[in-house]
Amino acid sequence: MAEVGEVLMSVLSTIRVPRPGDRVHKDECALSFASPESEGGLYVCMNSFLGFGSQYVDRHHARTGQRAYLHITRTRKIQEDDNNSGSGDPPKKKPTRLAIGIEGGFDVEQDQYEEDVKVVIFPDRQEVTSEDLTTMPDVVRERVSLSMAGLMSADSVSHALQVQQWDGEVRQESRHAADLKQLDNGVKIPPSGWRCEVCDLQENLWMNLTDGKVLCGRRYFDGSGGNNHALLHFQQTGHPLAVKLGTITPDGADVYSYDEDDMVLDPKLPEHLAHFGIDMMTMEKTERTMTELEIAVNQRVGEWEVIQESGTTLRPLSGPGLTGMKNLGNSCYLNSVMQVLFTIHDFQSKYVSNMDKIFDEAPRDPTQDFKTQVAKLGYGLLSGEYSKPAPDPGDESGTSEPRGDQVGIAPRMFKALVGRGHPEFSTNRQQDAQEFLLHFINMVERNCRSGPNPSEAFRFLVEERIVCQQSQKAKYTQRVDYILQLPVPMDQATNTEELQEAERRREEADSSAGPAPTVRAQIPFTACMAALSEPEILSDFWSSAVQGKTTATKTTRFASFPDHLVIQIKKFTFGLDWVPKKLDVSIDVPDTLDLSALRGTGQQPGEELLPEVAPPPLMTPDVEVKAPVLDDSTVSQLCEMGFPLEACRKAVYYTGNTGIDAAMNWVMGHMDDPDFSAPLVLPGCTSAPGTTPTESLSEEHLATIVSMGFSRDQASKALRATSNVLERAVDWIFSHLDDLESMEVSEGGRSAGESEGSREPPPGPRVRDGPGKYELFAFISHMGTSTMCGHYVCHIKKDQQWVIFNDQKVCASEKPPKDLGYLYFYRRMAD
C-alpha cells in the first residue's frame, strides 16, 4: 500500500476537486454509450472529469498522460413487481399532470442501484478504496477524498438533461384579470343543468366572465368537442375571459383567455364567479379539465393505435442495426430521424466506418465535437452492442417473455450538442421531425466543408419556369432543396359522401352519445402529385418584357434527382381562424415511384427569355423617399405564429399595413420564395434594419467565413443579415445556400471580378443526378393534433422486412401504416 501511496503522491498535482460550473460526465462515456451500469463500469478522469468506458479509458490515458481515474460501477437492486403482486406497495400511478419529472407528471424512471467507487491508477490499474486512503499521508488522503466526494456529489451533465423538469400546466396570470369589466345585466348561473345558448350542447361549456353567456367550446380535430360558439362570441364582443363550467372547485377552475390564446390564471376568480351567483366553495368537478383532455389525447388518438400497431403481438428484434433509443422527454422526433439516417450508406460511411480516425482526431473534450458525437451515435445504432432486451425488474430468473423494450442507447450528449443554442431543439418540448431533419442537415453541411458530405444524398436542384402570359417570354431559375413538400388537395378525396355523412352525424348526434367514429379522408397519391406539378398562376407578376405587372404561370420541376428523396406530406395547415391544425388524411403512398416526367427541360428551342431588367423603384425619384412605418402589432402576431421576423416585416410592408388577414395571406403565398427570410430593405434605407454596413464588418469574422470556402461577398452578406454575429452568420449562410450559389464565386474564396482573367461560369452546388425511379425504404409517422405535441415512430425496411422503431421498442412490423406517414424516404432504384 505504501507503493500505491507513492504513486498517488506523484499524480496528486493532476487530481482536481470539481468546482461550481465544471462539467462532470460520470454517467456516460464520451466515446460510447457505456455507463456505470455497463460491464466494466465507467472511468472518470479526475482532471478533466470526462467519463470513459473500459474499452476507451486506455486510449484517453495514452493520449493525455492522465493516470488517476475514479472507477464507478453500479449494480441494479432487485425490486418488487410494479403491479403490486405480493408486495404492500401501491401500483405505479397514471399521470395526472401534463409535466415531466415532477409529482403527478409523466414518470422519468429512477432505478435504484448499489454503487461501488474506487480510484484506479493507470497504466497498471492499481486500485485505491476509501478505506485504503485512511492509511496514507494526510495531504494525499485529503486531496483524493475531496475529489472523490466532489465528483460523486456533483450533478452530472447527462443527469441534468435527463431529469430537466418540464411543466405544461404552468399558467401565467391574465393581463385582463385584475381590471376585468363585468356587466350588471342580472344574469345568474345555476349550479347545474347548463346548455349552450346557441345550440343546446350540454358538454364542453364555457361561461364568459364579462356577460355570463354560456356557450360551447372549440370543435376538436376529430369532430368532437363543441361548435365554436364561445370563440365566435369573443370575436363579436371582444370579451376575453371564459371559465369552463364543470371544472370549478374550491381549488380553482380552467380559465381561458381568447385574447391571449392560452389557459391563464385569474386571481380574482371567486369574485368574478360570485358576480353571476356562483359560489366557488360549494362547486364540484363534473367535467374533465383541459389538462386531463390533453393527457388523454397524448395517450389516445385514432391514429395512435394504427401507427404503433397496437393490439397486435409484435415480435421483438435485436442485433446490428436494430437498436432502440431511449426517449429523453419528447425526443421521439430525434430518435425517428436518426434511426432512418443511419440506414443510409453515406452516413454510415462518413461517420461509422471512419469512427477510429474521428476519435483519434477528436479535441480534448470530445463531448463538444460534432463528428465525434455523430460517429458515437451511429456506431451505437449499428453495432448491436446495445441491442439487448431491457431487464424486467420483477424477473429475478430472466425467464419472462421479451417485452420488446431494449436497453438501447440514450443520446443525451448528442441531443445536447445538436440543440445547443437553438431556441426549440435545446428544450424538452416536442418538435417537428421535418424541421429537425433540416437542422441536422444544416449542421452536417457546416461540418463537411472538406471531405465527403453525406447530406449530398438528399440534395437536389429545383427548376422554376415563369412564363409571362402577355409576352410569352420565360424566365428560368434554380434553387437547392433537400425535401419535396407534397400538398394535400382535400377536394380530391375519394370518399366525399362518407365524409359528408360523418359530418352530418356529428352535427346531429346527441352530445351524451360521445364522439362519432373517425372517418378519414382518402386522398389519392396521384392527386397530390398532380397538385404539385400543375402550373401556379401569378396574378401580380412584374414582367421585364412589358415593363409592367401582368399575369404569369410558374411551373416547378426537378433539375436533378437525388440518390435519396425525402417527401413531406403537408398535413399541417392553418384553419380559417389561423389556428394550426392537422389534416386527418389517408394517402395511398406507393412502394415505387417514377418521377421521370417531372424532370425540367430548361429553355426550349425558339423560346425567348425575359430580359434581365430590375423592376422600377416603389417610389419615383421626384418624390421624397421616406421609410414607411410598419404596424408592430401585426408583425408581432405573425412572429408568434413561428414565422421569421424579416418575413413578417415583408408581409406587413407589401400588404400596406392592411391587417393580419392580408399579411397572413402574403406569408402563405410566399413561403417558398428563396428570399422569404432575407432582410427587408425599406425605401430610403441603404440596408435593412438590424443589418450592419459593410465598412463596420469584423475582418476577423469575414476571414473566418472565407476560410470555410465562401467568397468575401457571401461572407459580407451573411454578416450584414445577422448584425455581425459570427455564429448567427454561419447558420444564416448555410440556410441560404440557394441564394448564395447565384453569387459569382471562383476558387480561393474570391468573387469572379477579383479572379485574374477568369471568365469561367461559377461552380454551382454539388448535386448527384440519375434516373427518377425510387423505392420506399422508410417513413416517419406522427400521432397527435400538431407537431408541437404527440409522438413520432418510424418504420424502416430491412432485408425485405418492415421494422417498427418506437423509441426503445424494436419489433417486426405486421401492418406498416404507410398511408398515415408524415415523412417518406425513397432510394434510387438500380437500373
DADA-V972666 format. One record per residue. PSI is psi in whole degrees, -180 to 180 (none if undefined). Layout:
PSI
PSI
//
This chain:
-30
-36
-41
-38
-39
-39
-44
-40
-36
-24
8
-35
-19
-9
122
154
125
139
162
132
-18
140
114
119
80
8
-10
138
142
-23
-3
-175
24
149
175
-23
-14
163
126
-12
-163
138
118
119
127
10
-51
-16
23
143
146
138
171
-26
-13
-8
-36
-37
-45
-42
-45
-34
-36
-21
1
139
-27
124
142
118
118
127
142
138
129
134
148
127
156
162
135
-25
15
28
106
-3
166
4
146
157
165
141
147
153
137
0
137
78
167
131
12
166
128
-11
-175
132
131
105
127
96
155
132
150
134
140
130
135
162
136
130
124
156
-6
-2
46
133
141
120
172
-35
-38
-33
-26
-21
3
165
152
-42
-37
-49
-44
-47
-46
-41
-42
-40
-44
-47
-40
-41
-41
-29
-16
147
121
154
-47
-36
-40
-38
-38
-42
14
126
142
127
109
0
-2
120
146
152
133
139
-12
-13
-45
-40
34
128
128
131
138
73
7
7
130
132
126
163
-10
-180
29
150
151
132
-9
-47
2
14
144
6
167
53
140
134
124
129
-2
-48
-1
11
133
115
160
156
-164
154
133
167
-26
8
-12
-174
-143
-159
22
16
-31
-40
-44
-37
-42
-43
-29
-32
-27
6
116
-36
141
147
141
116
139
-13
1
124
172
-20
-10
-162
169
120
131
138
111
-32
-40
-7
50
159
138
172
141
97
-18
24
-45
-42
-42
-36
-39
-29
-30
20
18
120
106
-32
-16
0
148
150
127
-8
152
138
168
-33
-45
-39
-41
-38
-41
-40
-36
-8
-13
121
152
-40
-16
-48
-39
-48
-40
1
41
155
-3
136
106
141
117
144
152
165
-178
133
7
48
131
165
133
143
119
16
89
34
15
-27
-42
-45
-46
-44
-45
-32
-43
-45
-37
13
-4
131
-39
-42
-37
-46
-43
-43
-42
-46
-30
20
-46
-42
-41
-44
-39
-32
3
151
177
-30
89
-13
-19
12
124
-52
-39
-47
-33
-42
-42
-45
-46
-44
-39
-37
-35
-25
-32
-3
-30
10
70
146
139
140
141
116
-28
4
95
-31
-17
22
0
161
142
139
-8
-26
144
164
-48
-166
149
104
55
-47
-42
-47
-42
-38
-49
-20
-8
125
-8
133
-21
-51
-10
-4
177
13
157
148
172
123
-36
-41
-37
-38
-46
-38
-43
-41
-39
-42
-37
-46
-45
-32
8
42
-21
147
179
141
105
-21
-14
-20
-27
-18
134
164
137
131
126
125
118
126
120
121
-17
-42
-14
20
153
160
132
133
156
146
157
141
164
-18
135
116
120
119
158
100
96
-26
-5
12
137
-8
45
-45
-41
-40
-42
-39
-40
-39
-41
-43
-39
-40
-33
-16
145
134
-28
-13
-9
173
144
155
143
131
121
135
130
110
123
140
-35
-33
-36
-43
-37
-40
-33
-40
-15
147
144
135
124
106
-12
46
129
116
125
-18
-39
0
45
175
140
-172
142
164
140
126
132
131
168
129
-18
156
124
166
-38
128
126
127
124
124
121
73
-20
127
-171
141
-177
-24
15
19
126
140
163
132
125
92
157
124
129
72
128
158
-31
153
133
108
14
-35
-12
11
133
151
-7
-167
132
153
131
-3
132
143
151
139
146
78
131
147
156
158
159
-24
147
154
-25
1
136
127
123
139
127
157
124
146
102
-33
-40
-41
-44
-42
-42
-41
-37
-21
-4
7
153
146
-48
-34
-39
-40
-40
-43
-44
-40
-50
-11
11
35
39
6
172
-37
-47
-41
-40
-39
-39
-44
-48
-28
-10
14
-27
3
138
-32
25
-42
3
151
145
125
113
153
136
0
139
-16
165
150
136
-7
172
131
153
-40
-18
7
144
123
-32
-42
-40
-46
-37
-47
-39
-36
-16
1
3
160
165
-37
-43
-43
-40
-43
-42
-43
-38
-33
-11
27
33
27
117
-51
-42
-35
-40
-43
-43
-43
-33
-20
0
33
-35
-35
-43
-29
-23
-15
139
125
137
177
152
6
21
154
161
-31
-24
-24
144
102
11
125
15
146
145
145
140
-179
145
118
150
149
153
-168
150
36
130
159
141
131
-9
156
149
132
147
138
130
179
-18
168
-16
0
177
-148
147
142
163
151
132
136
117
120
47
14
126
134
134
128
106
80
-115
-10
127
115
158
130
134
-42
77
121
70
-18
-9
14
165
-47
130
138
121
148
151
135
144
144
none
//
